[in-house]
Amino acid sequence: MFLLYIDPGTGSMLFSVFIGVLSTFVFLGRKLYMKLKFVLAGGKAEKIDSAKLPYVIFTDHKWYWNIFKPICDEFEERGLPLAYWTASPDDPALTADYKNVKAEFIGEGNKAFARLNMMNAGIVLSTTPGLDVYQWKRSKNVDYYVHIRHTVDDPLGYRMFGYTFYDSILLSGAFQEHYIRKLEEIRNETKKEISVVGCTYMDAMKVRLNSLQKEPNEKTVVLLAPSWGASSILTKFGAKILDALIATGFKIIVRPHPQSLTSEKEIIDSLMQKYPNSEDFEWNRDNDNFNVLNNADIMITDFSGIIFDYTLVFDKPIIYADTSFNKAPYDGAWVDEPLWRFKVLPDLGLKLKEEDFSNLKEIIQKMISDDSFKKGREKIRNEAWQFKGEAAKRTVDYLVAKYGEIKHE
């Protein structure tokens, strides 16, 4: 008896080849079917496109519902049809009360990619990087792919070619265009269309925050919110940073990056086992991060985009760890200049070095009472978060206008 082993990389490649062949046959079959339908319809083009979805949102994880909910609400209010495809079986969209927005769970992993690679749509909006790089291929039946960013920092922090094969990108701030154009020039890529629309989830957070009256915490609450990858604070310092935080006597909340729960599952599982939940220590995996951000008196992080959610919306101080960020796996490796987020971090908070771990309690107390970073936060807020309160409207305006252009081409 022979046992055959296929490594994950080869398996992914074989799946991509299989989907490519299958997509080609489906596309050719659909093309023949549409031609036949066209003839039977008496040559009227408007009668043959009924199967095409005008607008589709795709999300690979329920964590991004905060980005898309304001957009779905705007579609609903305008009475426009929208298909919302999710790879999370427990995505909040699936139970949302909409008439015009139709949410559908399309499966996980390869099952989801199979649906995506053969979808028939006018415009697809997504925040998922890696289109046409890994298993997710551009469908021949989709007219236009639009990427919306899920952070307000520079776009060089994606894994390489994360948004290269989208047709357009929606930005939260005009400064981000510099980095996109720089990459396009270096890699001799076709220029993508760019539009600055603001940030949907920050707009929604600010509305919620303004409606609340927060009481001071009885005990100082410290949120540890890392990014993921080899340079992240949990991967690099692990037990050292957790021990230092517990030693402060403060209430500690650790919120892992959603990607680390998949890509670094062994590390996270090991730490969760070593440091179980207790009265003053908590692992947070809420889909909605609003409450944990609002409750924290201070945040410690590395280079995660959550820095900007916390400082710009909640106007609170941060401490960022010195993790010696390695640009090699990221788009930033192509550009001979520091990532924007590292340029602005000194305006937002204090750098924490490993030798300072023993003084962490005193550092935290000092930062909570330090107002000197307020001006820095306001400066970065105006640069990175434009059109406050208008992002959902501007996003849907863009999609509707683009769909109109496509229909008339």
Secondary structure as GFF3:
##gff-version 3
##sequence-region A 1 409
A	DSSP	alpha_helix	8	40	.	.	.	ID=ss1
A	DSSP	three_ten_helix	45	47	.	.	.	ID=ss2
A	DSSP	beta_strand	53	59	.	.	.	ID=ss3
A	DSSP	three_ten_helix	62	64	.	.	.	ID=ss4
A	DSSP	alpha_helix	65	78	.	.	.	ID=ss5
A	DSSP	beta_strand	82	86	.	.	.	ID=ss6
A	DSSP	three_ten_helix	92	95	.	.	.	ID=ss7
A	DSSP	beta_strand	101	105	.	.	.	ID=ss8
A	DSSP	alpha_helix	110	117	.	.	.	ID=ss9
A	DSSP	beta_strand	121	126	.	.	.	ID=ss10
A	DSSP	beta_strand	142	148	.	.	.	ID=ss11
A	DSSP	three_ten_helix	155	157	.	.	.	ID=ss12
A	DSSP	beta_strand	168	171	.	.	.	ID=ss13
A	DSSP	alpha_helix	176	186	.	.	.	ID=ss14
A	DSSP	beta_strand	193	196	.	.	.	ID=ss15
A	DSSP	alpha_helix	200	210	.	.	.	ID=ss16
A	DSSP	beta_strand	221	224	.	.	.	ID=ss17
A	DSSP	alpha_helix	233	237	.	.	.	ID=ss18
A	DSSP	alpha_helix	239	246	.	.	.	ID=ss19
A	DSSP	beta_strand	251	254	.	.	.	ID=ss20
A	DSSP	alpha_helix	260	263	.	.	.	ID=ss21
A	DSSP	alpha_helix	265	274	.	.	.	ID=ss22
A	DSSP	beta_strand	281	283	.	.	.	ID=ss23
A	DSSP	alpha_helix	290	295	.	.	.	ID=ss24
A	DSSP	beta_strand	298	301	.	.	.	ID=ss25
A	DSSP	alpha_helix	306	308	.	.	.	ID=ss26
A	DSSP	pi_helix	309	313	.	.	.	ID=ss27
A	DSSP	alpha_helix	314	314	.	.	.	ID=ss28
A	DSSP	beta_strand	318	321	.	.	.	ID=ss29
A	DSSP	three_ten_helix	331	334	.	.	.	ID=ss30
A	DSSP	alpha_helix	340	348	.	.	.	ID=ss31
A	DSSP	beta_strand	349	352	.	.	.	ID=ss32
A	DSSP	three_ten_helix	354	359	.	.	.	ID=ss33
A	DSSP	alpha_helix	360	368	.	.	.	ID=ss34
A	DSSP	alpha_helix	374	384	.	.	.	ID=ss35
A	DSSP	alpha_helix	391	407	.	.	.	ID=ss36
###
